[in-house]
Amino acid sequence: MKIKSYGKGSQENIKKLEDTFKIKIPKDYAEFLLTHNGADIDDGIFYVRDLDQKILMGGFYGVVLDSEYLGLLYQNEEYGDDIPDSSLLIGCNPGSGWLLLVNDGENDGIWFYDHNYFFPKSSDELNTYFICETFTEFMEMLETTSPPPPPKE
């Protein structure tokens, strides 16, 4: 996997995200934003167990950007009605599926949101699939292209 960083993020913009969307950004994801401010990802693949699919990663939205379209604020203001409370759209794959960070205490983790119903299993009733519990695990998966361990019982 290759990370093409958008530069450096800012603590002020992370705080603005938290306040605007009423979510606490996990430490590992906040560190990524401070270090990379979002990024394009080359040769990174993640695995969605419920779809039994490996999916190519596209990129992560940033907190400080000239292009609004690639920004976390824009994406979450534009599409916020489509996602649950206590969650953020944090990135996408080339097929326009979204990565969703959920931090609600019950469903915490990184999820794949197939909002275009690309996969035959997706429907109005089910189009969001758990990937892993932490952003760190997700990044390790992109690096190794291996599935995460089974969820904890």
C-alpha positions in Angstrom: 0.0 0.0 0.0 1.1 3.5 -0.7 -0.2 6.6 1.1 -0.3 9.8 -0.9 -0.8 12.3 1.9 -2.7 15.5 1.5 -0.3 17.2 4.0 -0.9 17.9 7.7 -4.2 18.2 9.4 -5.1 20.5 12.3 -6.4 19.9 15.8 -8.7 22.9 15.4 -10.4 21.2 12.3 -10.7 17.9 14.1 -12.4 19.7 17.0 -14.7 21.4 14.5 -15.7 18.0 13.1 -16.4 16.7 16.6 -18.5 19.7 17.5 -20.4 19.9 14.2 -21.3 16.2 14.0 -21.5 15.4 17.7 -18.9 12.6 17.5 -15.7 11.8 19.4 -12.9 11.1 16.9 -10.9 8.0 18.0 -7.3 8.7 18.8 -5.8 6.5 16.1 -7.9 8.2 13.4 -7.2 11.7 14.8 -3.4 10.9 14.6 -3.9 9.8 10.9 -5.7 13.1 10.2 -3.0 15.2 11.9 -0.2 13.3 10.0 -1.8 12.9 6.6 -4.9 15.2 6.5 -6.6 12.5 4.4 -4.9 10.7 1.5 -5.2 8.8 -1.7 -4.4 5.1 -1.3 -2.6 3.1 -4.0 -2.5 -0.7 -3.8 -4.6 -1.0 -0.6 -7.3 -3.6 -0.3 -9.7 -4.2 2.5 -11.9 -7.2 3.2 -15.6 -7.2 4.0 -16.5 -10.5 5.7 -20.3 -10.3 5.2 -19.8 -9.7 1.5 -16.9 -12.2 1.3 -15.2 -9.5 -0.9 -11.8 -7.8 -1.1 -12.4 -4.2 -2.1 -9.9 -1.7 -3.5 -9.4 1.4 -1.3 -9.7 4.8 -3.0 -8.9 7.5 -0.4 -9.6 9.2 2.9 -11.2 12.6 3.2 -9.2 15.3 4.8 -9.8 18.0 7.4 -8.0 20.9 5.7 -8.3 21.0 1.9 -8.6 23.3 -1.0 -11.0 20.9 -2.7 -14.2 20.8 -0.7 -15.3 17.6 -2.4 -12.4 15.7 -0.7 -13.1 17.2 2.7 -14.7 15.6 5.7 -16.9 18.6 6.4 -18.3 18.7 2.9 -19.0 14.9 2.6 -20.7 14.7 6.0 -22.8 17.8 5.5 -23.8 16.7 2.0 -24.6 13.1 2.9 -25.1 13.2 6.7 -28.8 12.4 6.4 -27.9 9.0 4.9 -25.8 7.9 7.8 -26.4 7.1 11.5 -25.8 9.5 14.3 -22.3 9.2 15.9 -20.7 8.3 12.6 -18.7 9.9 9.9 -18.0 9.2 6.2 -14.2 9.0 6.2 -13.3 7.7 2.8 -14.4 5.9 -0.3 -13.4 3.1 -2.7 -13.1 3.8 -6.5 -16.6 2.3 -7.0 -18.1 5.1 -4.8 -18.7 2.9 -1.8 -18.1 4.8 1.5 -16.1 4.0 4.6 -18.0 4.8 7.7 -16.5 5.4 11.1 -19.0 4.6 13.8 -18.3 5.7 17.4 -21.6 5.2 19.3 -20.4 2.8 22.0 -22.4 -0.2 20.6 -21.3 -0.5 16.9 -17.9 1.1 17.1 -15.6 0.5 14.2 -15.1 0.9 10.5 -18.0 -0.1 8.2 -18.4 -0.3 4.4 -21.5 1.6 3.2 -22.6 0.3 -0.2 -25.0 3.2 -0.9 -25.1 2.5 -4.6 -26.1 -1.2 -4.0 -23.1 -2.4 -6.1 -23.1 -5.8 -4.4 -26.1 -8.1 -5.1 -26.5 -8.7 -1.3 -27.2 -5.0 -0.7 -30.7 -3.7 -0.4 -32.7 -0.9 1.2 -32.8 -3.0 4.4 -29.1 -3.9 4.5 -26.2 -2.0 2.7 -23.8 -1.3 5.6 -21.2 -4.0 6.5 -18.8 -4.2 9.5 -15.1 -4.3 8.5 -13.1 -4.0 11.8 -13.1 -2.5 15.2 -10.5 0.2 14.9 -8.9 2.5 12.4 -5.5 1.0 13.2 -6.9 -2.5 12.3 -8.2 -1.0 9.0 -4.8 0.5 8.1 -3.1 -2.9 8.9 -5.6 -4.6 6.6 -4.8 -2.1 3.8 -1.1 -2.8 4.3 -1.4 -6.6 4.3 -4.6 -7.1 2.3 -5.6 -9.8 4.8 -9.0 -10.2 6.4 -9.3 -9.1 10.0 -9.7 -11.6 12.8 -13.3 -12.8 13.4 -15.4 -10.4 15.6 -15.1 -10.8 19.4 -18.1 -12.8 20.8 
